[in-house]
């Protein structure tokens, strides 16, 4: 019987390195993305008062909320490529400054055209931030650790709503008429200031990659570099012996376009819920801004818990496809039932919680896939392409729901359509071969054995 097992000892040492990297990077990146996401979606709460003050229809609001993603789509891939040229630290700071200024500029809008222009420019400004962070993390973590790492980072999506929804409701309640501004104007201004300040912290705190990290010693750096090299060899195996890091490799990779289509279907459902949830809650009979904020946070609490568990379980099992398909089905079922029970606040919220649990759970596992298929410039551009095409759905989801609300006077028809797009994600992800989706599937058998302890130890 073996009393000493070198492999687990090695894995434990490596796990300590990744735990150190996680503690250094993830909390700070979560803080940055928290305010990015808040500045993107706070228009949902501003709508509760801005719409009446400016006499905007649901169609105008839906178009303005969604047009953000047109700017995002057009400039996301160029932004991620430029990040490689200028370095993540500078580029992330640049993105944060410009989106903060434009988010604050929302206080000046008075017409639909101004609303559309500022929201479009906000999308241009923020383009590249999320896929840039995803690419940035691939410079620190190999693919077999990626789902759980991304799960920790993307935890900010529900957290921003769990914290931001009550905060937005509180600002709307306390700031009406202060210094001659409406409460919805204060909402945009107050929530833009932290992003502006954090941009300057980024310049001092973040390192561009492992080699420039002074807080890692030489052995720790080498351990990560070795794992990243092993990951590159993995990609070479699944790509039949070669890893082409060119933009052409990304654009001609059919699986990248399949991933983009999956993300497009997912985001039609996700952003439809996201931008309209405060209004859906209000239409069920709740009128108090703080109560709406608290209720809007509830589905994201359940979603956050399921997200962490699903991404953790995906890394342990080293399986991706079913950890995406099953949550997509759960999200679709929950959204369908919430539309069916839209007249009851209790039951509508119950099923929205189920819908958000499934919807949020698949995100980190899914987001780990493009970086596992590509490398170098192709990885940066591929992650951006998938994310930008996917986020283009953020235009269609809110816009279609707004138009249907004005046309039919009901929200349930639009919710059924959003659920259908969520359901479509399941067969699409199962069309991706397991050998490409699962991190250790193409590694030599001896290395597959090592991958399980890697996943099993916490990072």
LINSULDA-V817402 format. One record per pair of residues at least 12 apart in sequence whose C-alpha atoms are under 6 Angstrom apart, sorted by the first residue. I is the first residue (numbers start at 1). J is the second residue. D is the distance in Angstrom with one decimal. If there is no record, write none. Layout:
i->I j->J d->D
i->I j->J d->D
This chain:
i->15 j->459 d->5.8
i->18 j->459 d->5.5
i->19 j->459 d->4.4
i->26 j->153 d->5.9
i->30 j->153 d->5.7
i->30 j->156 d->5.5
i->34 j->156 d->5.7
i->34 j->160 d->5.2
i->35 j->195 d->5.9
i->44 j->275 d->5.0
i->46 j->184 d->4.9
i->58 j->402 d->4.9
i->59 j->402 d->4.7
i->59 j->403 d->4.9
i->62 j->398 d->4.9
i->62 j->399 d->4.2
i->62 j->402 d->4.8
i->63 j->399 d->4.8
i->64 j->116 d->4.9
i->66 j->394 d->5.6
i->66 j->395 d->3.6
i->66 j->398 d->5.6
i->66 j->399 d->5.9
i->67 j->120 d->5.5
i->67 j->395 d->5.5
i->68 j->119 d->4.9
i->68 j->120 d->4.5
i->68 j->123 d->4.4
i->69 j->123 d->5.8
i->69 j->392 d->5.3
i->69 j->394 d->5.8
i->69 j->395 d->5.4
i->71 j->120 d->5.1
i->71 j->123 d->4.6
i->71 j->124 d->4.5
i->72 j->123 d->4.4
i->72 j->124 d->5.1
i->72 j->127 d->4.7
i->73 j->388 d->4.5
i->73 j->392 d->5.8
i->75 j->124 d->5.8
i->75 j->127 d->5.7
i->76 j->127 d->4.4
i->76 j->128 d->4.5
i->76 j->384 d->5.9
i->76 j->388 d->5.9
i->77 j->381 d->5.6
i->77 j->384 d->4.8
i->77 j->385 d->5.7
i->79 j->128 d->5.0
i->80 j->128 d->5.3
i->80 j->132 d->5.6
i->80 j->380 d->5.9
i->88 j->208 d->5.6
i->89 j->203 d->5.8
i->89 j->206 d->5.8
i->89 j->208 d->5.9
i->93 j->199 d->4.5
i->93 j->202 d->5.9
i->95 j->125 d->6.0
i->95 j->126 d->5.8
i->96 j->195 d->5.9
i->96 j->199 d->5.5
i->97 j->196 d->5.1
i->97 j->199 d->6.0
i->98 j->125 d->5.6
i->99 j->122 d->5.7
i->99 j->125 d->5.1
i->99 j->126 d->5.7
i->100 j->192 d->4.9
i->100 j->195 d->5.6
i->100 j->196 d->5.4
i->102 j->122 d->5.8
i->103 j->192 d->6.0
i->104 j->188 d->5.4
i->104 j->189 d->4.7
i->104 j->192 d->5.6
i->107 j->185 d->4.6
i->131 j->383 d->5.9
i->131 j->384 d->5.3
i->135 j->380 d->5.7
i->142 j->228 d->5.4
i->142 j->231 d->5.8
i->143 j->372 d->5.8
i->144 j->439 d->5.4
i->146 j->368 d->5.8
i->147 j->311 d->5.4
i->147 j->364 d->5.6
i->147 j->365 d->4.9
i->147 j->368 d->5.6
i->148 j->311 d->5.1
i->148 j->312 d->5.2
i->150 j->364 d->5.2
i->151 j->308 d->5.8
i->151 j->311 d->5.7
i->151 j->364 d->4.8
i->158 j->300 d->4.7
i->158 j->304 d->5.7
i->161 j->297 d->5.6
i->162 j->297 d->4.2
i->165 j->293 d->4.5
i->165 j->297 d->5.8
i->166 j->293 d->4.3
i->166 j->294 d->5.2
i->169 j->289 d->5.0
i->169 j->290 d->4.5
i->169 j->293 d->5.1
i->170 j->290 d->5.9
i->234 j->443 d->5.9
i->245 j->375 d->5.2
i->245 j->376 d->5.0
i->245 j->377 d->5.6
i->245 j->378 d->4.7
i->246 j->377 d->6.0
i->246 j->378 d->5.2
i->247 j->378 d->5.0
i->250 j->378 d->5.2
i->250 j->382 d->5.7
i->260 j->386 d->4.2
i->260 j->389 d->5.8
i->260 j->390 d->5.6
i->262 j->425 d->5.4
i->263 j->390 d->4.4
i->264 j->390 d->3.7
i->264 j->393 d->5.2
i->265 j->421 d->5.0
i->266 j->422 d->5.1
i->267 j->393 d->5.5
i->267 j->394 d->6.0
i->268 j->393 d->4.8
i->268 j->394 d->5.9
i->268 j->397 d->4.5
i->269 j->418 d->4.3
i->269 j->422 d->5.7
i->271 j->394 d->5.5
i->272 j->397 d->4.6
i->272 j->398 d->4.8
i->284 j->343 d->5.7
i->284 j->345 d->5.4
i->299 j->353 d->4.0
i->299 j->356 d->5.8
i->302 j->357 d->5.6
i->303 j->356 d->5.3
i->303 j->357 d->3.7
i->303 j->360 d->5.5
i->306 j->357 d->5.8
i->306 j->361 d->5.5
i->307 j->360 d->5.9
i->307 j->361 d->3.7
i->310 j->361 d->6.0
i->311 j->365 d->5.7
i->315 j->455 d->5.3
i->316 j->455 d->4.9
i->316 j->456 d->5.4
i->318 j->438 d->5.8
i->319 j->438 d->5.0
i->320 j->437 d->5.9
i->320 j->438 d->5.6
i->321 j->430 d->6.0
i->324 j->362 d->4.8
i->325 j->426 d->4.1
i->327 j->358 d->4.1
i->327 j->362 d->5.9
i->328 j->358 d->5.8
i->328 j->359 d->6.0
i->328 j->422 d->5.8
i->328 j->423 d->5.9
i->329 j->423 d->5.3
i->330 j->358 d->5.1
i->331 j->355 d->3.9
i->331 j->358 d->4.3
i->331 j->359 d->5.0
i->332 j->419 d->4.4
i->332 j->422 d->5.4
i->332 j->423 d->5.3
i->334 j->351 d->4.8
i->334 j->352 d->6.0
i->334 j->354 d->5.1
i->334 j->355 d->4.1
i->335 j->355 d->5.1
i->335 j->419 d->5.6
i->336 j->416 d->5.6
i->336 j->419 d->5.9
i->337 j->351 d->5.9
i->338 j->351 d->4.9
i->338 j->352 d->5.7
i->339 j->412 d->4.6
i->339 j->415 d->5.8
i->370 j->383 d->5.6
i->401 j->414 d->5.2
